[in-house]
Amino acid sequence: MAGWRPTTVFHLIYSESSILVESHIIDILRGLRTGDLGDLSPSQFRRVSELQWETVKEENEITGDFSEWQDSASEMLVAELDGGGVSQKIGQLGFVLRKADDLRLRTIQSVVELLTPQQAVEFLIAAAELQFGIRAWGVNHDRTSIREY
């Protein structure tokens, strides 16, 4: 599956939630509510878990579709089929990639819908920070790799 895996959303929610719970444990024990991602309700956790299960199922289907495409594309290259076969394979790949993009978008939308506005903002900020961090790591890695050659 090209791009980030949709299930990454759930890892991010669970990580951010546990970090915030740990940092606010005294307030939580006093019965104070923070309203942040560390303050997810039992029904929110249940819904996140349900969404995760649904997303894993769809993610596995898309991974299977992509694997089938890779197998058929490699067979086509080995057999050296005409240009029409290549065009059809590219179209099939585009379809699989659109399914993956759609699942990513639906996953984020579903998670944001079940969160409070404050929690949704915190989640989206954490997702952006993760994206920027991974990109910065990649850029730095590429620079280091270029210098080594």
GUTORZA-269740 format. One record per residue: residue in three letters; x, y, z of N, C-alpha, C in turn; residue number from 1. Coordinates in Angstrom, 3 decimals. Layout:
N
    aa         nx         ny         nz        cax        cay        caz         cx         cy         cz     i
   ALA          X          Y          Z          X          Y          Z          X          Y          Z   NUM
...
END
This chain:
149
    aa         nx         ny         nz        cax        cay        caz         cx         cy         cz     i
   MET      0.851     -1.166      0.000      0.000      0.000      0.000      0.903      1.237      0.000     1
   ALA      0.719      2.079     -0.965      1.519      3.309     -1.057      1.060      4.291      0.018     2
   GLY      1.976      5.097      0.514      1.622      6.070      1.543      1.594      5.445      2.924     3
   TRP      1.072      6.186      3.883      1.011      5.690      5.262     -0.178      4.759      5.436     4
   ARG     -0.019      3.808      6.322     -1.086      2.841      6.579     -2.176      3.508      7.428     5
   PRO     -3.438      3.338      7.062     -4.522      3.956      7.821     -4.540      3.571      9.301     6
   THR     -4.071      2.381      9.629     -4.065      1.971     11.033     -3.079      2.785     11.866     7
   THR     -2.206      3.543     11.220     -1.303      4.441     11.942     -2.104      5.441     12.778     8
   VAL     -3.277      5.807     12.308     -4.151      6.741     13.028     -4.427      6.222     14.441     9
   PHE     -4.677      4.933     14.554     -5.030      4.369     15.855     -3.817      4.290     16.780    10
   HIS     -2.671      3.979     16.222     -1.450      3.985     17.029     -1.207      5.391     17.587    11
   LEU     -1.462      6.386     16.764     -1.267      7.772     17.183     -2.241      8.152     18.303    12
   ILE     -3.497      7.779     18.157     -4.488      8.097     19.194     -4.122      7.418     20.510    13
   TYR     -3.807      6.128     20.450     -3.476      5.408     21.683     -2.212      5.972     22.328    14
   SER     -1.218      6.310     21.524      0.031      6.861     22.070     -0.204      8.215     22.723    15
   GLU     -0.866      9.109     21.997     -1.127     10.447     22.539     -1.995     10.367     23.791    16
   SER     -2.995      9.505     23.766     -3.880      9.361     24.914     -3.114      8.877     26.139    17
   SER     -2.274      7.864     25.966     -1.545      7.333     27.126     -0.521      8.335     27.656    18
   ILE      0.119      9.084     26.770      1.073     10.113     27.215      0.356     11.167     28.054    19
   LEU     -0.810     11.598     27.588     -1.551     12.635     28.314     -2.136     12.116     29.624    20
   VAL     -2.570     10.855     29.646     -3.076     10.278     30.895     -1.960     10.262     31.929    21
   GLU     -0.781      9.828     31.514      0.353      9.782     32.442      0.704     11.174     32.969    22
   SER      0.651     12.166     32.101      1.037     13.512     32.529     -0.023     14.189     33.404    23
   HIS     -1.260     13.699     33.354     -2.349     14.300     34.138     -2.888     13.350     35.207    24
   ILE     -2.132     12.349     35.579     -2.646     11.317     36.482     -3.149     11.890     37.808    25
   ILE     -2.473     12.873     38.349     -2.904     13.474     39.623     -4.266     14.143     39.456    26
   ASP     -4.431     14.898     38.366     -5.720     15.553     38.104     -6.825     14.521     37.906    27
   ILE     -6.513     13.455     37.195     -7.509     12.412     36.937     -7.939     11.765     38.249    28
   LEU     -6.970     11.487     39.126     -7.292     10.878     40.421     -8.135     11.809     41.290    29
   ARG     -8.012     13.101     41.083     -8.827     14.077     41.820    -10.204     14.265     41.189    30
   GLY    -10.426     13.599     40.047    -11.713     13.698     39.380    -11.821     14.847     38.400    31
   LEU    -10.722     15.524     38.138    -10.735     16.635     37.187    -10.672     16.099     35.759    32
   ARG    -11.369     16.775     34.886    -11.370     16.381     33.477    -10.562     17.406     32.691    33
   THR     -9.756     16.910     31.770     -8.915     17.801     30.974     -9.536     18.116     29.622    34
   GLY    -10.362     17.207     29.104    -10.989     17.412     27.802    -10.071     17.119     26.637    35
   ASP     -8.842     16.695     26.912     -7.895     16.419     25.832     -7.949     14.940     25.429    36
   LEU     -7.003     14.507     24.618     -6.988     13.115     24.170     -6.755     12.130     25.314    37
   GLY     -6.227     12.605     26.423     -6.072     11.753     27.590     -7.372     11.554     28.343    38
   ASP     -8.402     12.228     27.904     -9.705     12.202     28.572    -10.761     11.542     27.679    39
   LEU    -10.360     10.562     26.899    -11.320      9.855     26.052    -12.293      9.068     26.932    40
   SER    -13.556      9.100     26.567    -14.574      8.377     27.331    -14.552      6.896     26.943    41
   PRO    -15.162      6.047     27.763    -15.240      4.627     27.402    -15.931      4.408     26.054    42
   SER    -16.963      5.192     25.769    -17.649      5.023     24.480    -16.753      5.458     23.320    43
   GLN    -15.924      6.481     23.540    -14.983      6.889     22.490    -13.941      5.796     22.259    44
   PHE    -13.415      5.219     23.339    -12.447      4.126     23.188    -13.075      2.941     22.458    45
   ARG    -14.324      2.630     22.792    -15.007      1.516     22.138    -15.152      1.797     20.642    46
   ARG    -15.549      3.013     20.306    -15.732      3.367     18.893    -14.391      3.369     18.154    47
   VAL    -13.326      3.856     18.807    -11.992      3.819     18.194    -11.603      2.370     17.916    48
   SER    -11.872      1.491     18.872    -11.543      0.072     18.702    -12.331     -0.544     17.546    49
   GLU    -13.618     -0.206     17.444    -14.443     -0.709     16.339    -13.916     -0.205     14.994    50
   LEU    -13.595      1.086     14.943    -13.048      1.658     13.708    -11.728      1.002     13.337    51
   GLN    -10.914      0.717     14.347     -9.632      0.071     14.085     -9.858     -1.303     13.461    52
   TRP    -10.783     -2.061     14.000    -11.079     -3.388     13.468    -11.547     -3.296     12.014    53
   GLU    -12.460     -2.369     11.744    -12.967     -2.189     10.381    -11.846     -1.761      9.432    54
   THR    -10.992     -0.868      9.902     -9.906     -0.343      9.076     -8.872     -1.421      8.782    55
   VAL     -8.536     -2.232      9.774     -7.578     -3.327      9.558     -8.106     -4.272      8.485    56
   LYS     -9.387     -4.576      8.551    -10.002     -5.472      7.562     -9.867     -4.886      6.151    57
   GLU    -10.227     -3.618      5.986    -10.128     -2.983      4.667     -8.679     -2.834      4.219    58
   GLU     -7.808     -2.497      5.155     -6.387     -2.343      4.839     -5.815     -3.665      4.317    59
   ASN     -6.196     -4.771      4.952     -5.730     -6.086      4.504     -6.250     -6.418      3.108    60
   GLU     -7.491     -6.039      2.820     -8.050     -6.267      1.482     -7.269     -5.481      0.428    61
   ILE     -6.967     -4.228      0.734     -6.220     -3.391     -0.212     -4.810     -3.935     -0.400    62
   THR     -4.186     -4.381      0.682     -2.853     -4.973      0.581     -2.906     -6.213     -0.307    63
   GLY     -3.960     -7.012     -0.168     -4.144     -8.180     -1.033     -4.323     -7.784     -2.489    64
   ASP     -5.122     -6.739     -2.734     -5.312     -6.245     -4.104     -3.983     -5.793     -4.702    65
   PHE     -3.196     -5.085     -3.899     -1.908     -4.589     -4.380     -0.962     -5.749     -4.672    66
   SER     -0.977     -6.752     -3.822     -0.133     -7.933     -4.024     -0.522     -8.660     -5.315    67
   GLU     -1.825     -8.802     -5.541     -2.298     -9.430     -6.782     -1.851     -8.617     -7.990    68
   TRP     -1.941     -7.290     -7.876     -1.512     -6.440     -8.985     -0.028     -6.643     -9.258    69
   GLN      0.794     -6.684     -8.209      2.236     -6.878     -8.388      2.525     -8.206     -9.083    70
   ASP      1.837     -9.262     -8.651      2.051    -10.572     -9.268      1.684    -10.555    -10.747    71
   SER      0.519     -9.993    -11.064      0.083     -9.979    -12.462      0.945     -9.047    -13.308    72
   ALA      1.413     -7.941    -12.719      2.268     -7.015    -13.466      3.616     -7.653    -13.763    73
   SER      4.161     -8.380    -12.807      5.458     -9.023    -13.056      5.316    -10.134    -14.085    74
   GLU      4.211    -10.867    -14.052      3.972    -11.896    -15.068      3.874    -11.262    -16.450    75
   MET      3.208    -10.109    -16.507      3.049     -9.419    -17.779      4.405     -8.971    -18.314    76
   LEU      5.258     -8.453    -17.460      6.580     -8.005    -17.899      7.423     -9.172    -18.381    77
   VAL      7.321    -10.297    -17.687      8.082    -11.477    -18.094      7.596    -11.964    -19.454    78
   ALA      6.301    -11.953    -19.668      5.735    -12.422    -20.933      5.857    -11.382    -22.037    79
   GLU      6.225    -10.146    -21.691      6.363     -9.041    -22.648      5.115     -8.886    -23.517    80
   LEU      4.017     -8.612    -22.824      2.757     -8.397    -23.524      2.776     -7.067    -24.248    81
   ASP      1.788     -6.860    -25.110      1.713     -5.616    -25.874      1.387     -4.434    -24.965    82
   GLY      1.473     -3.221    -25.514      1.257     -1.986    -24.763     -0.124     -1.888    -24.147    83
   GLY     -1.126     -2.530    -24.726     -2.472     -2.489    -24.169     -2.538     -3.133    -22.803    84
   GLY     -1.783     -4.189    -22.604     -1.742     -4.850    -21.304     -1.136     -3.957    -20.248    85
   VAL     -0.122     -3.200    -20.636      0.532     -2.290    -19.699     -0.452     -1.203    -19.269    86
   SER     -1.179     -0.658    -20.216     -2.143      0.396    -19.915     -3.214     -0.101    -18.945    87
   GLN     -3.675     -1.317    -19.156     -4.686     -1.896    -18.271     -4.118     -2.087    -16.864    88
   LYS     -2.888     -2.542    -16.771     -2.255     -2.749    -15.460     -2.077     -1.419    -14.719    89
   ILE     -1.719     -0.377    -15.452     -1.576      0.943    -14.834     -2.933      1.408    -14.304    90
   GLY     -3.982      1.172    -15.066     -5.331      1.527    -14.622     -5.731      0.773    -13.362    91
   GLN     -5.388     -0.513    -13.300     -5.689     -1.307    -12.105     -4.920     -0.785    -10.891    92
   LEU     -3.666     -0.405    -11.106     -2.867      0.148    -10.010     -3.491      1.452     -9.508    93
   GLY     -3.923      2.289    -10.426     -4.578      3.540    -10.041     -5.813      3.288     -9.194    94
   PHE     -6.576      2.253     -9.548     -7.772      1.899     -8.785     -7.409      1.483     -7.359    95
   VAL     -6.381      0.652     -7.215     -5.949      0.201     -5.884     -5.458      1.388     -5.055    96
   LEU     -4.691      2.278     -5.678     -4.178      3.446     -4.954     -5.306      4.381     -4.525    97
   ARG     -6.332      4.531     -5.370     -7.487      5.361     -4.997     -8.239      4.745     -3.813    98
   LYS     -8.343      3.406     -3.802     -8.982      2.738     -2.661     -8.205      3.011     -1.374    99
   ALA     -6.886      2.966     -1.455     -6.046      3.225     -0.277     -6.212      4.671      0.190   100
   ASP     -6.199      5.606     -0.744     -6.385      7.019     -0.386     -7.754      7.247      0.249   101
   ASP     -8.782      6.602     -0.310    -10.134      6.733      0.223    -10.212      6.188      1.649   102
   LEU     -9.561      5.059      1.898     -9.569      4.489      3.245     -8.851      5.410      4.225   103
   ARG     -7.736      5.989      3.806     -7.021      6.932      4.679     -7.930      8.108      5.050   104
   LEU     -8.586      8.688      4.057     -9.460      9.840      4.290    -10.644      9.470      5.185   105
   ARG    -11.296      8.351      4.888    -12.443      7.931      5.700    -12.037      7.631      7.137   106
   THR    -10.845      7.069      7.314    -10.372      6.759      8.664    -10.187      8.037      9.467   107
   ILE     -9.515      9.011      8.879     -9.308     10.279      9.587    -10.644     10.959      9.869   108
   GLN    -11.536     10.992      8.886    -12.837     11.627      9.092    -13.622     10.943     10.208   109
   SER    -13.624      9.627     10.224    -14.364      8.888     11.251    -13.809      9.150     12.638   110
   VAL    -12.494      9.187     12.748    -11.877      9.449     14.053    -12.190     10.868     14.510   111
   VAL    -12.056     11.833     13.623    -12.328     13.230     13.988    -13.789     13.400     14.412   112
   GLU    -14.707     12.690     13.761    -16.129     12.794     14.104    -16.432     12.278     15.508   113
   LEU    -15.688     11.288     15.988    -16.000     10.739     17.310    -15.310     11.489     18.444   114
   LEU    -14.394     12.381     18.095    -13.686     13.166     19.103    -14.415     14.482     19.372   115
   THR    -14.162     15.053     20.525    -14.661     16.403     20.798    -13.828     17.372     19.953   116
   PRO    -14.283     18.610     19.777    -13.481     19.557     18.992    -12.046     19.710     19.517   117
   GLN    -11.875     19.826     20.839    -10.528     19.965     21.399     -9.688     18.721     21.109   118
   GLN    -10.276     17.546     21.280     -9.548     16.308     21.017     -9.190     16.189     19.535   119
   ALA    -10.112     16.598     18.662     -9.858     16.527     17.225     -8.691     17.426     16.833   120
   VAL     -8.654     18.632     17.394     -7.550     19.552     17.100     -6.234     18.949     17.576   121
   GLU     -6.220     18.405     18.791     -5.000     17.796     19.316     -4.553     16.610     18.460   122
   PHE     -5.508     15.807     18.014     -5.187     14.668     17.158     -4.584     15.139     15.834   123
   LEU     -5.211     16.130     15.205     -4.709     16.617     13.916     -3.334     17.270     14.058   124
   ILE     -3.102     17.956     15.167     -1.770     18.534     15.412     -0.743     17.418     15.572   125
   ALA     -1.090     16.384     16.335     -0.167     15.257     16.524      0.116     14.563     15.193   126
   ALA     -0.909     14.421     14.352     -0.715     13.794     13.041      0.204     14.640     12.164   127
   ALA      0.011     15.953     12.199      0.873     16.845     11.415      2.309     16.796     11.926   128
   GLU      2.478     16.789     13.244      3.831     16.707     13.811      4.513     15.402     13.407   129
   LEU      3.761     14.315     13.402      4.315     13.031     12.965      4.731     13.103     11.500   130
   GLN      3.865     13.657     10.668      4.164     13.797      9.236      5.424     14.632      9.018   131
   PHE      5.494     15.779      9.682      6.673     16.649      9.529      7.933     15.973     10.049   132
   GLY      7.809     15.262     11.158      8.963     14.565     11.721      9.494     13.484     10.801   133
   ILE      8.599     12.715     10.219      9.014     11.658      9.292      9.635     12.267      8.045   134
   ARG      9.039     13.334      7.547      9.597     13.988      6.357     10.990     14.541      6.647   135
   ALA     11.160     15.197      7.788     12.471     15.750      8.153     13.506     14.639      8.286   136
   TRP     13.100     13.525      8.881     14.013     12.388      9.002     14.425     11.900      7.614   137
   GLY     13.455     11.787      6.697     13.747     11.329      5.341     14.683     12.267      4.601   138
   VAL     14.439     13.566      4.719     15.309     14.553      4.068     16.721     14.450      4.628   139
   ASN     16.834     14.353      5.946     18.145     14.227      6.582     18.835     12.931      6.152   140
   HIS     18.079     11.857      6.086     18.632     10.566      5.657     19.140     10.648      4.221   141
   ASP     18.364     11.295      3.353     18.785     11.447      1.954     20.064     12.266      1.852   142
   ARG     20.150     13.345      2.627     21.368     14.168      2.610     22.580     13.355      3.047   143
   THR     22.411     12.585      4.101     23.499     11.754      4.612     23.905     10.710      3.582   144
   SER     22.937     10.108      2.920     23.229      9.086      1.909     23.984      9.675      0.728   145
   ILE     23.625     10.888      0.331     24.288     11.538     -0.806     25.738     11.844     -0.460   146
   ARG     25.988     12.307      0.755     27.363     12.624      1.172     28.251     11.390      1.209   147
   GLU     27.669     10.237      1.494     28.457      9.009      1.588     28.941      8.534      0.226   148
   TYR     28.321      9.000     -0.843     28.733      8.570     -2.186     29.612      9.576     -2.771   149
END
